[in-house]
Amino acid sequence: MLNIPCAISKVVSTFIFSLFIFISPAQTIKGKLLTAYQQFEADSQLRHALSSLYVINAKTGEVVFDKNSQIGLAGASTQKIITATTAFELLGKDYRYKTEVGYIGDLKANGNLKGDIVIRPSGDPTLASWRWKSTSEDSVFFRIIKAIQDKSIKSINIVSIDNSTWEPVTIPDGWTWGDISNYYGAPANKFNWRENQFDIILKSGKNLNDPVQIVDYNPKVHTATLTSKLTSAPKGTGDNAYVYFPLSGYSGYILGTIPIGEDHFVISASMPNVENDFTLRLIDSLCKKKICQVHNEIDASKFPFVSFYTEMSPTLDSIIYWFLKRSINLYGEALVKTFAYEKIKYGSTDSGIAIIKDFWKQKGLDPEEINIKDGSGLSPQNRITTHAQVEILKYAKQQSWFPYFFDALPEFNNMKMKSGTINDVKGFCGYHTSGDGNEYIFSFLVNNYSGRASMVVNKMYKVLDVLK
């Protein structure tokens, strides 16, 4: 005889069990994230810190975890995802910078130019970069000189660079003196060359605290001098050398330490007067090709600019690849000024940032969530929310250019994500597909932690591992 109550009980139990199976993965991930994050916050490294983690399901948009997602924090280089996505939208993946070479003056039939060779740049940050074979310093010099030779020019007055239509102030608000003279603090000009940096070759002593000598420069520096105040530190201490140039003038110092017993220790610095250095080198190269410099006074206002060669940059998708993959601050600052130049015909950081904020406002983001001072994240005054970063990453995933953006993201902890690091700031934001097929978009920022960066990174990885 059938026991009706028992049968009903079995059906109900089966339904409840099935419902549990259906919802438990979401409940599990939220619970695991909560537990992992609570342990993270309780760590002694975070005693005086402020952190935020925001995670959504990439397919459904469901919020998986939210802690402090509306609090503005310094994001360091994770901020580059904002500049990169805006660039894809405003400029297009096939955008290319153009650098025009021409002259102003009277070009005689015998090849004597009573006037100047003029470079009209457009903010291209890749000119003479070593990251592409086509943009190398030798390649660009060769093409410019060949174009001058093909024009049958035999003598010139000077080489000048037309910096009109870009702001003269090259350093964004909030950059610190300890950053701006080093390679990662190279400012973006209308004319950029070799990523506006040069290498310094150093030789340390055999004993602790021995002085460190400057052996050479690469390339040779024409317009700056440096004095080493470096000392020799224990082996394994790495590069703790920092270059300081004054706000005006080109005589600076190198302070800090490098390890003992180094005969060829290389550090990189920001070129303080890249335009002068370039023009001197180009004139020297032209002289070697028998194109002489003859000084003629001319009234440039009486002559039009005559362009005879255009140097093209790699396409934007390729520029973004290196911008994100190697976190090149110069590229971010050049892009921000380019937004302004393309829209209002005047390249400036403040105008470019206003354009970024307005663009994302039109996409539904509160512009106060993107309270930024630059395009690279180097300024410690930047404030962004993890909510804004995740929303921007979600938007990017829906666009035709997304494969190029995704490919450019580095891989850390076996996850595709952009990292960010400045003093006592660490961040990660990106995408991850879990083992069970769930896709997540996340942003994780920590400000004012204590202790070593490597320690807090490992603890952040432990939280993010829950998404695997």
SESE-332052 format. One line per field, with one value per residue (C-alpha): residue number from 1; y, z, x negated. Coordinates in Angstrom, 1 decimal, padded with zeros to 4 digits. Layout:
BEGIN
resi = [NUM | ...]
py = [Y | ...]
pz = [Z | ...]
px = [X | ...]
***
This chain:
BEGIN
resi = [1 | 2 | 3 | 4 | 5 | 6 | 7 | 8 | 9 | 10 | 11 | 12 | 13 | 14 | 15 | 16 | 17 | 18 | 19 | 20 | 21 | 22 | 23 | 24 | 25 | 26 | 27 | 28 | 29 | 30 | 31 | 32 | 33 | 34 | 35 | 36 | 37 | 38 | 39 | 40 | 41 | 42 | 43 | 44 | 45 | 46 | 47 | 48 | 49 | 50 | 51 | 52 | 53 | 54 | 55 | 56 | 57 | 58 | 59 | 60 | 61 | 62 | 63 | 64 | 65 | 66 | 67 | 68 | 69 | 70 | 71 | 72 | 73 | 74 | 75 | 76 | 77 | 78 | 79 | 80 | 81 | 82 | 83 | 84 | 85 | 86 | 87 | 88 | 89 | 90 | 91 | 92 | 93 | 94 | 95 | 96 | 97 | 98 | 99 | 100 | 101 | 102 | 103 | 104 | 105 | 106 | 107 | 108 | 109 | 110 | 111 | 112 | 113 | 114 | 115 | 116 | 117 | 118 | 119 | 120 | 121 | 122 | 123 | 124 | 125 | 126 | 127 | 128 | 129 | 130 | 131 | 132 | 133 | 134 | 135 | 136 | 137 | 138 | 139 | 140 | 141 | 142 | 143 | 144 | 145 | 146 | 147 | 148 | 149 | 150 | 151 | 152 | 153 | 154 | 155 | 156 | 157 | 158 | 159 | 160 | 161 | 162 | 163 | 164 | 165 | 166 | 167 | 168 | 169 | 170 | 171 | 172 | 173 | 174 | 175 | 176 | 177 | 178 | 179 | 180 | 181 | 182 | 183 | 184 | 185 | 186 | 187 | 188 | 189 | 190 | 191 | 192 | 193 | 194 | 195 | 196 | 197 | 198 | 199 | 200 | 201 | 202 | 203 | 204 | 205 | 206 | 207 | 208 | 209 | 210 | 211 | 212 | 213 | 214 | 215 | 216 | 217 | 218 | 219 | 220 | 221 | 222 | 223 | 224 | 225 | 226 | 227 | 228 | 229 | 230 | 231 | 232 | 233 | 234 | 235 | 236 | 237 | 238 | 239 | 240 | 241 | 242 | 243 | 244 | 245 | 246 | 247 | 248 | 249 | 250 | 251 | 252 | 253 | 254 | 255 | 256 | 257 | 258 | 259 | 260 | 261 | 262 | 263 | 264 | 265 | 266 | 267 | 268 | 269 | 270 | 271 | 272 | 273 | 274 | 275 | 276 | 277 | 278 | 279 | 280 | 281 | 282 | 283 | 284 | 285 | 286 | 287 | 288 | 289 | 290 | 291 | 292 | 293 | 294 | 295 | 296 | 297 | 298 | 299 | 300 | 301 | 302 | 303 | 304 | 305 | 306 | 307 | 308 | 309 | 310 | 311 | 312 | 313 | 314 | 315 | 316 | 317 | 318 | 319 | 320 | 321 | 322 | 323 | 324 | 325 | 326 | 327 | 328 | 329 | 330 | 331 | 332 | 333 | 334 | 335 | 336 | 337 | 338 | 339 | 340 | 341 | 342 | 343 | 344 | 345 | 346 | 347 | 348 | 349 | 350 | 351 | 352 | 353 | 354 | 355 | 356 | 357 | 358 | 359 | 360 | 361 | 362 | 363 | 364 | 365 | 366 | 367 | 368 | 369 | 370 | 371 | 372 | 373 | 374 | 375 | 376 | 377 | 378 | 379 | 380 | 381 | 382 | 383 | 384 | 385 | 386 | 387 | 388 | 389 | 390 | 391 | 392 | 393 | 394 | 395 | 396 | 397 | 398 | 399 | 400 | 401 | 402 | 403 | 404 | 405 | 406 | 407 | 408 | 409 | 410 | 411 | 412 | 413 | 414 | 415 | 416 | 417 | 418 | 419 | 420 | 421 | 422 | 423 | 424 | 425 | 426 | 427 | 428 | 429 | 430 | 431 | 432 | 433 | 434 | 435 | 436 | 437 | 438 | 439 | 440 | 441 | 442 | 443 | 444 | 445 | 446 | 447 | 448 | 449 | 450 | 451 | 452 | 453 | 454 | 455 | 456 | 457 | 458 | 459 | 460 | 461 | 462 | 463 | 464 | 465 | 466 | 467 | 468]
py = [000.0 | 003.4 | 005.8 | 009.1 | 011.4 | 009.6 | 009.9 | 013.6 | 014.0 | 012.3 | 014.6 | 017.7 | 016.5 | 015.8 | 019.3 | 021.0 | 019.0 | 019.9 | 023.6 | 023.4 | 021.9 | 024.7 | 027.6 | 026.3 | 027.3 | 031.0 | 030.7 | 028.9 | 031.5 | 034.3 | 032.6 | 031.6 | 035.2 | 036.6 | 034.2 | 034.9 | 038.6 | 038.8 | 036.9 | 039.3 | 042.4 | 040.9 | 040.5 | 042.7 | 044.2 | 045.7 | 047.2 | 050.8 | 050.1 | 050.6 | 048.0 | 047.3 | 044.2 | 044.1 | 041.0 | 040.4 | 037.5 | 038.5 | 036.7 | 037.9 | 041.1 | 039.7 | 041.2 | 038.3 | 040.3 | 044.0 | 045.6 | 049.4 | 049.5 | 053.1 | 054.3 | 056.1 | 054.7 | 055.2 | 052.5 | 052.9 | 051.3 | 049.4 | 052.9 | 052.2 | 050.0 | 053.3 | 055.0 | 052.0 | 051.3 | 055.0 | 055.1 | 052.2 | 054.0 | 057.5 | 056.8 | 053.4 | 050.4 | 051.4 | 055.0 | 056.0 | 059.0 | 061.1 | 062.9 | 065.3 | 066.3 | 069.4 | 072.8 | 076.5 | 078.8 | 079.1 | 075.9 | 076.8 | 074.7 | 073.9 | 072.3 | 075.1 | 075.6 | 079.1 | 078.0 | 075.3 | 071.6 | 071.4 | 068.4 | 068.6 | 065.9 | 064.7 | 063.2 | 059.8 | 058.0 | 055.2 | 057.3 | 055.5 | 053.0 | 049.7 | 047.7 | 047.5 | 046.9 | 049.5 | 052.2 | 051.7 | 054.7 | 053.7 | 053.0 | 056.3 | 058.3 | 056.5 | 057.3 | 061.0 | 061.5 | 059.6 | 061.9 | 065.0 | 063.5 | 062.6 | 066.3 | 067.1 | 069.3 | 070.1 | 072.6 | 073.8 | 076.5 | 074.6 | 071.7 | 072.9 | 071.1 | 072.6 | 072.1 | 074.4 | 073.1 | 071.2 | 072.5 | 073.4 | 071.8 | 068.2 | 066.8 | 065.9 | 067.2 | 065.1 | 063.4 | 063.3 | 064.5 | 061.0 | 059.7 | 062.3 | 062.0 | 058.2 | 056.3 | 055.5 | 059.2 | 060.3 | 063.0 | 063.1 | 065.8 | 066.6 | 065.3 | 062.1 | 060.2 | 056.8 | 056.8 | 059.9 | 057.9 | 057.0 | 054.4 | 055.0 | 052.4 | 052.2 | 050.5 | 049.8 | 049.3 | 046.0 | 047.0 | 048.2 | 052.0 | 052.4 | 055.2 | 054.2 | 055.6 | 056.6 | 054.6 | 055.6 | 056.7 | 055.0 | 056.9 | 059.6 | 062.5 | 066.0 | 068.2 | 066.8 | 066.0 | 063.8 | 063.4 | 060.1 | 060.1 | 056.4 | 054.0 | 050.2 | 048.0 | 044.2 | 041.8 | 041.0 | 044.4 | 045.2 | 048.6 | 051.3 | 054.1 | 057.2 | 060.1 | 063.7 | 066.6 | 070.1 | 071.6 | 073.9 | 073.1 | 069.8 | 069.0 | 066.3 | 063.7 | 059.9 | 058.9 | 055.6 | 052.3 | 049.4 | 046.1 | 045.7 | 044.1 | 045.4 | 046.5 | 047.1 | 047.9 | 049.6 | 052.0 | 054.1 | 057.8 | 060.3 | 062.5 | 066.1 | 067.8 | 065.3 | 067.8 | 069.5 | 066.1 | 064.8 | 067.9 | 067.9 | 064.3 | 064.7 | 067.7 | 065.6 | 062.7 | 065.1 | 066.5 | 063.0 | 062.8 | 066.0 | 068.0 | 071.1 | 073.5 | 077.1 | 079.8 | 082.0 | 084.5 | 084.1 | 085.4 | 082.2 | 084.0 | 084.8 | 081.1 | 078.3 | 074.9 | 072.4 | 068.8 | 066.1 | 063.1 | 061.6 | 059.0 | 056.8 | 055.1 | 051.5 | 051.1 | 051.8 | 048.2 | 047.5 | 050.6 | 049.4 | 046.0 | 047.4 | 050.1 | 047.4 | 044.5 | 046.6 | 049.3 | 052.2 | 055.4 | 057.6 | 055.9 | 056.7 | 060.4 | 060.7 | 059.1 | 061.4 | 064.5 | 062.9 | 062.7 | 066.5 | 067.2 | 065.2 | 066.8 | 070.5 | 070.7 | 071.4 | 068.6 | 069.0 | 066.6 | 068.4 | 068.5 | 064.9 | 063.8 | 065.9 | 064.0 | 060.7 | 061.5 | 062.9 | 059.7 | 057.4 | 059.7 | 059.2 | 055.4 | 055.7 | 056.1 | 058.8 | 060.9 | 061.3 | 057.6 | 058.5 | 061.3 | 061.1 | 063.4 | 061.5 | 058.7 | 056.2 | 056.0 | 057.3 | 060.2 | 059.2 | 061.8 | 059.6 | 058.2 | 055.6 | 053.0 | 049.3 | 049.6 | 052.0 | 049.7 | 046.6 | 048.5 | 049.7 | 046.1 | 044.9 | 047.5 | 046.5 | 042.8 | 043.8 | 045.7 | 044.5 | 045.5 | 043.4 | 040.6 | 043.1 | 044.6 | 041.2 | 040.0 | 043.1 | 042.3 | 040.7 | 037.4 | 037.2 | 034.3 | 032.5 | 035.2 | 037.9 | 041.2 | 044.5 | 045.1 | 048.4 | 049.5 | 052.7 | 053.5 | 051.4 | 050.9 | 047.6 | 046.6 | 044.0 | 044.2 | 041.9 | 038.8 | 035.1 | 032.0 | 029.5 | 025.7 | 025.3 | 027.7 | 030.8 | 034.0 | 036.8 | 040.5 | 041.9 | 044.8 | 044.6 | 047.6 | 048.1 | 051.4 | 052.2 | 048.6 | 047.9 | 045.8 | 044.4 | 044.6 | 040.9 | 039.8 | 041.7 | 040.5 | 036.9 | 037.6 | 039.3 | 036.2 | 034.0 | 035.9 | 035.9 | 032.2 | 031.7 | 032.6 | 029.7]
pz = [000.0 | -001.1 | 001.7 | 000.3 | 002.9 | 002.5 | -001.4 | -001.1 | 001.3 | -001.1 | -004.0 | -001.9 | -000.6 | -004.2 | -005.3 | -002.4 | -003.1 | -006.8 | -005.9 | -003.6 | -006.3 | -008.7 | -006.4 | -004.4 | -006.8 | -006.5 | -002.8 | -002.5 | -004.4 | -002.5 | 000.8 | -000.1 | -001.2 | 002.0 | 004.1 | 002.2 | 002.2 | 005.9 | 006.5 | 004.2 | 006.0 | 009.4 | 008.4 | 010.2 | 006.9 | 006.4 | 009.9 | 008.6 | 005.0 | 003.0 | 000.4 | -002.1 | -004.0 | -006.6 | -008.6 | -011.1 | -013.2 | -016.7 | -018.5 | -016.2 | -014.7 | -011.2 | -008.4 | -006.8 | -004.2 | -003.2 | -000.6 | -000.7 | -004.5 | -004.3 | -002.4 | -004.5 | -004.1 | -005.8 | -008.5 | -009.8 | -013.2 | -013.1 | -014.2 | -017.6 | -018.5 | -018.5 | -020.9 | -023.1 | -023.5 | -024.1 | -026.8 | -028.6 | -028.6 | -029.4 | -031.8 | -033.2 | -033.3 | -036.6 | -035.5 | -036.4 | -035.4 | -038.1 | -037.9 | -040.8 | -042.1 | -044.2 | -044.5 | -044.1 | -046.4 | -049.9 | -051.5 | -054.4 | -057.5 | -056.4 | -053.2 | -050.8 | -048.4 | -047.0 | -044.2 | -041.7 | -041.7 | -039.6 | -037.8 | -037.1 | -034.6 | -033.4 | -030.0 | -031.3 | -028.2 | -030.4 | -032.5 | -032.3 | -029.8 | -029.8 | -029.4 | -033.1 | -035.8 | -038.0 | -035.3 | -034.2 | -033.8 | -036.8 | -039.0 | -038.3 | -038.7 | -042.0 | -043.4 | -042.4 | -043.8 | -047.0 | -047.5 | -047.1 | -049.6 | -052.1 | -051.9 | -053.1 | -050.2 | -049.8 | -047.0 | -044.2 | -041.5 | -038.5 | -037.5 | -035.5 | -034.0 | -034.2 | -030.8 | -031.4 | -030.5 | -027.5 | -023.9 | -022.9 | -019.4 | -019.9 | -016.4 | -015.1 | -011.7 | -008.8 | -010.1 | -007.5 | -008.0 | -007.2 | -010.3 | -013.0 | -013.7 | -014.0 | -017.1 | -015.8 | -015.2 | -018.7 | -019.6 | -023.0 | -025.3 | -028.8 | -029.9 | -028.3 | -029.2 | -028.0 | -025.3 | -023.9 | -022.0 | -021.9 | -020.2 | -017.6 | -017.2 | -013.7 | -012.0 | -008.2 | -005.7 | -004.3 | -000.7 | 001.0 | 000.8 | -001.9 | -004.4 | -007.7 | -011.0 | -014.1 | -016.9 | -020.0 | -021.5 | -024.2 | -026.3 | -025.7 | -023.9 | -025.5 | -023.2 | -019.7 | -017.1 | -014.0 | -010.9 | -009.1 | -005.3 | -005.3 | -002.9 | -003.1 | -001.2 | -000.4 | -003.3 | -004.2 | -003.1 | -006.7 | -008.3 | -005.7 | -007.8 | -008.5 | -010.9 | -009.9 | -012.3 | -011.2 | -012.5 | -014.7 | -015.9 | -017.0 | -014.3 | -011.9 | -009.5 | -009.0 | -005.4 | -003.7 | -004.1 | -006.5 | -005.4 | -005.0 | -007.6 | -010.7 | -013.7 | -016.1 | -014.1 | -016.3 | -015.1 | -017.2 | -016.8 | -018.4 | -021.1 | -019.8 | -023.2 | -025.8 | -028.6 | -028.4 | -028.1 | -031.2 | -033.3 | -032.5 | -033.4 | -036.6 | -037.7 | -036.9 | -039.0 | -041.9 | -041.8 | -042.2 | -045.4 | -046.7 | -045.9 | -044.3 | -041.8 | -043.1 | -040.8 | -042.7 | -041.0 | -042.4 | -041.6 | -041.2 | -041.3 | -045.0 | -046.0 | -045.8 | -044.4 | -047.2 | -046.2 | -048.1 | -045.8 | -043.2 | -040.6 | -039.5 | -036.1 | -035.6 | -035.3 | -032.0 | -031.2 | -031.3 | -029.2 | -026.6 | -026.5 | -025.2 | -023.1 | -021.1 | -021.4 | -020.2 | -018.4 | -020.3 | -018.6 | -021.5 | -023.8 | -021.4 | -021.1 | -024.9 | -025.4 | -023.0 | -024.8 | -028.1 | -027.1 | -026.5 | -029.7 | -031.8 | -030.3 | -029.7 | -031.6 | -028.5 | -026.7 | -022.9 | -020.0 | -018.3 | -021.5 | -022.2 | -018.7 | -019.1 | -022.3 | -020.6 | -017.8 | -020.2 | -022.4 | -019.5 | -018.1 | -021.4 | -020.8 | -017.4 | -015.0 | -012.4 | -013.4 | -009.8 | -009.8 | -012.2 | -010.3 | -012.1 | -012.8 | -015.5 | -018.0 | -016.5 | -012.8 | -011.7 | -009.7 | -006.1 | -006.3 | -008.6 | -007.2 | -008.9 | -007.7 | -008.3 | -009.4 | -012.3 | -013.3 | -013.5 | -015.4 | -017.9 | -018.3 | -018.8 | -021.5 | -023.2 | -023.4 | -025.6 | -028.2 | -031.5 | -030.4 | -027.2 | -028.5 | -029.0 | -025.5 | -023.9 | -025.6 | -024.3 | -020.6 | -018.8 | -017.0 | -013.2 | -011.0 | -014.1 | -014.5 | -017.3 | -015.4 | -015.2 | -012.1 | -010.5 | -008.1 | -006.5 | -002.9 | -000.6 | -003.3 | -005.1 | -007.4 | -009.9 | -012.3 | -015.2 | -016.2 | -015.2 | -016.3 | -013.4 | -013.7 | -013.8 | -016.7 | -014.8 | -016.1 | -013.7 | -014.0 | -011.0 | -009.5 | -006.3 | -004.8 | -001.6 | -000.3 | 002.6 | 003.4 | 005.6 | 004.9 | 001.6 | -001.6 | -002.4 | 000.8 | 000.2 | -003.4 | -002.3 | 000.1 | -002.7 | -004.9 | -002.2 | -002.3 | -006.1 | -006.1 | -005.0 | -008.5 | -009.9]
px = [000.0 | -001.4 | -002.3 | -001.1 | -002.7 | -006.0 | -005.9 | -005.2 | -008.0 | -010.4 | -009.3 | -009.7 | -013.1 | -014.2 | -013.1 | -014.9 | -018.0 | -017.9 | -017.4 | -020.3 | -022.5 | -021.3 | -022.1 | -025.0 | -027.8 | -026.8 | -026.4 | -029.7 | -031.7 | -030.2 | -030.8 | -034.3 | -035.1 | -033.7 | -035.7 | -038.9 | -038.4 | -037.7 | -041.0 | -042.7 | -041.4 | -042.3 | -046.0 | -048.5 | -049.7 | -046.2 | -045.9 | -046.1 | -045.1 | -041.9 | -041.0 | -038.2 | -037.2 | -034.4 | -033.5 | -030.7 | -029.6 | -030.7 | -027.8 | -024.9 | -026.3 | -025.3 | -027.4 | -029.3 | -031.2 | -031.3 | -033.4 | -034.0 | -033.3 | -032.2 | -035.3 | -037.9 | -041.4 | -044.7 | -044.8 | -048.4 | -048.8 | -045.4 | -044.2 | -045.7 | -042.7 | -040.6 | -043.0 | -043.3 | -039.6 | -038.9 | -041.6 | -040.0 | -036.7 | -037.8 | -040.7 | -040.0 | -042.3 | -043.8 | -044.7 | -048.3 | -050.4 | -052.0 | -055.3 | -055.8 | -059.3 | -059.5 | -061.1 | -060.4 | -062.4 | -063.7 | -065.1 | -067.4 | -067.9 | -071.4 | -070.0 | -070.9 | -068.1 | -068.0 | -065.8 | -065.1 | -064.3 | -061.2 | -059.8 | -056.0 | -055.2 | -051.8 | -052.6 | -053.8 | -055.3 | -056.7 | -059.1 | -062.5 | -061.2 | -063.1 | -059.8 | -059.2 | -061.8 | -060.3 | -060.4 | -064.0 | -066.2 | -068.4 | -065.4 | -063.7 | -067.0 | -067.7 | -064.2 | -064.4 | -067.9 | -066.9 | -063.9 | -066.1 | -068.6 | -065.8 | -064.8 | -068.3 | -068.9 | -072.6 | -072.7 | -070.4 | -070.1 | -068.9 | -066.6 | -063.6 | -060.6 | -057.1 | -055.5 | -052.6 | -049.1 | -050.4 | -050.7 | -054.3 | -053.8 | -054.7 | -054.5 | -051.0 | -049.8 | -050.8 | -053.9 | -056.6 | -060.2 | -061.5 | -059.6 | -059.9 | -063.6 | -063.5 | -062.5 | -059.0 | -058.4 | -059.3 | -056.8 | -054.9 | -055.8 | -054.4 | -057.8 | -059.0 | -062.1 | -063.4 | -060.6 | -062.3 | -064.8 | -068.5 | -070.6 | -073.3 | -076.1 | -077.5 | -080.4 | -080.2 | -083.0 | -084.3 | -083.4 | -080.3 | -079.8 | -082.4 | -081.4 | -079.8 | -081.2 | -079.3 | -081.0 | -079.0 | -075.6 | -073.5 | -072.8 | -075.4 | -073.8 | -074.4 | -072.3 | -072.6 | -075.2 | -074.9 | -076.9 | -076.9 | -076.3 | -075.6 | -077.2 | -077.8 | -075.4 | -075.3 | -075.0 | -071.3 | -070.0 | -069.2 | -068.6 | -068.0 | -069.4 | -067.2 | -068.0 | -067.1 | -067.1 | -066.1 | -062.9 | -065.0 | -068.5 | -070.1 | -072.6 | -071.4 | -072.4 | -072.0 | -071.3 | -070.9 | -072.7 | -073.6 | -075.1 | -078.9 | -081.1 | -079.1 | -081.1 | -078.2 | -075.1 | -072.5 | -069.7 | -067.4 | -066.5 | -064.2 | -065.9 | -065.6 | -065.8 | -064.9 | -064.3 | -067.7 | -069.3 | -067.5 | -068.2 | -072.0 | -072.2 | -070.3 | -072.5 | -075.6 | -074.2 | -073.4 | -076.9 | -078.3 | -076.1 | -077.7 | -074.6 | -076.2 | -074.8 | -074.9 | -073.5 | -071.1 | -068.8 | -065.3 | -061.8 | -059.9 | -056.6 | -057.1 | -057.4 | -054.9 | -055.7 | -056.5 | -056.1 | -058.1 | -058.0 | -055.6 | -056.7 | -053.8 | -053.5 | -052.4 | -048.6 | -046.9 | -046.1 | -049.9 | -050.6 | -048.0 | -049.6 | -052.9 | -051.2 | -049.4 | -051.9 | -054.9 | -053.0 | -054.6 | -053.6 | -054.7 | -052.2 | -049.3 | -050.2 | -050.6 | -047.2 | -045.4 | -046.9 | -046.0 | -042.3 | -042.4 | -044.2 | -041.9 | -038.8 | -039.8 | -043.1 | -045.2 | -046.9 | -046.7 | -046.4 | -043.5 | -041.5 | -042.2 | -041.1 | -037.9 | -037.2 | -037.7 | -035.3 | -032.7 | -032.9 | -032.3 | -029.6 | -027.7 | -028.1 | -026.4 | -029.3 | -029.5 | -032.5 | -033.4 | -034.3 | -037.1 | -038.9 | -042.2 | -045.2 | -047.0 | -046.6 | -049.1 | -048.3 | -051.7 | -050.2 | -049.4 | -046.6 | -044.5 | -041.3 | -039.2 | -036.6 | -036.7 | -033.1 | -034.1 | -037.0 | -034.7 | -032.0 | -034.7 | -036.0 | -032.5 | -031.9 | -035.2 | -034.1 | -031.2 | -033.2 | -034.6 | -038.2 | -038.0 | -040.3 | -043.1 | -042.6 | -042.4 | -045.5 | -047.4 | -046.5 | -049.5 | -049.1 | -049.7 | -048.8 | -047.4 | -044.8 | -044.5 | -044.8 | -046.5 | -048.6 | -049.4 | -052.1 | -053.2 | -054.3 | -052.1 | -049.5 | -048.8 | -046.0 | -044.8 | -041.9 | -040.8 | -039.1 | -039.1 | -037.2 | -036.9 | -037.4 | -033.6 | -033.2 | -032.0 | -033.4 | -034.3 | -035.3 | -037.1 | -039.0 | -041.0 | -042.8 | -044.7 | -046.1 | -048.4 | -049.4 | -052.4 | -055.5 | -056.8 | -054.7 | -055.5 | -053.8 | -050.6 | -050.5 | -050.6 | -047.7 | -045.7 | -046.4 | -045.0 | -041.7 | -041.6 | -042.3 | -038.7 | -037.6 | -039.6]
***
